[in-house]
């Protein structure tokens, strides 16, 4: 279930850090296809988000945070995470 702060809180998605997503996913050994299945979006779409080629939506961010069991600001730059706290 997506985190309520992600769905309604003061989250600055412009501060999304694609490298943070890549780092967490790789560190945990989660293939892109597996993450895509968990969040309900195509691997191609998530790959473009992770590469910074496509902006992340609030819905995708919430699904990724839930699938990876992360805190709401975990994939934001430090400045963005501070604003979300």
C-alpha positions in Angstrom: 0.0 0.0 0.0 1.4 3.4 -0.9 2.6 5.6 1.9 -0.1 8.3 2.8 2.5 11.1 2.9 3.5 10.4 -0.7 -0.1 10.6 -1.8 -1.1 13.8 0.0 2.0 15.3 1.6 4.4 18.1 0.6 6.5 15.9 -1.6 8.7 17.8 -4.1 8.9 15.3 -7.0 11.2 17.8 -8.8 13.8 16.7 -6.2 13.5 13.0 -7.3 16.9 11.5 -7.6 17.0 8.8 -10.3 20.4 7.7 -9.2 19.0 6.9 -5.7 16.4 4.6 -7.2 19.1 2.9 -9.3 21.4 2.5 -6.3 18.7 1.0 -4.0 17.4 -1.3 -6.6 20.8 -2.6 -7.6 22.0 -2.8 -3.9 19.0 -5.0 -3.1 19.6 -7.1 -6.3 16.1 -6.4 -7.7 15.9 -6.7 -11.5 14.0 -3.9 -13.2 11.4 -6.4 -14.5 10.7 -7.6 -10.9 10.3 -4.0 -9.6 8.0 -3.3 -12.6 5.8 -6.2 -11.6 5.7 -5.0 -8.0 4.6 -1.5 -8.9 2.4 -2.3 -11.8 4.2 -0.3 -14.5 6.2 -1.6 -17.5 9.9 -2.2 -17.1 10.5 0.1 -20.0 8.7 3.0 -18.3 10.5 2.5 -15.0 13.8 2.2 -16.9 13.2 5.6 -18.4 12.3 7.1 -15.0 15.5 5.6 -13.5 17.6 7.0 -16.3 16.0 10.4 -15.8 14.5 10.3 -19.3 11.0 10.5 -18.0 9.6 12.4 -15.0 8.2 10.4 -12.1 4.6 10.7 -11.2 3.3 10.8 -7.7 1.6 7.5 -8.3 4.7 5.8 -9.5 6.8 7.3 -6.7 4.3 6.0 -4.1 4.3 2.5 -5.7 8.1 2.4 -5.8 8.4 3.6 -2.2 5.9 0.9 -1.1 7.5 -1.9 -3.2 11.0 -1.1 -1.8 9.7 -0.4 1.7 11.4 3.0 1.9 10.6 6.2 3.7 8.8 8.9 1.6 11.8 11.1 1.1 14.3 8.3 0.5 14.6 8.8 -3.3 14.8 12.6 -3.2 17.8 14.8 -3.2 18.8 15.9 0.4 17.2 19.2 -0.2 14.0 17.6 -1.4 14.0 15.1 1.5 14.3 17.9 4.0 11.3 19.6 2.5 9.3 16.4 2.7 10.2 15.8 6.4 
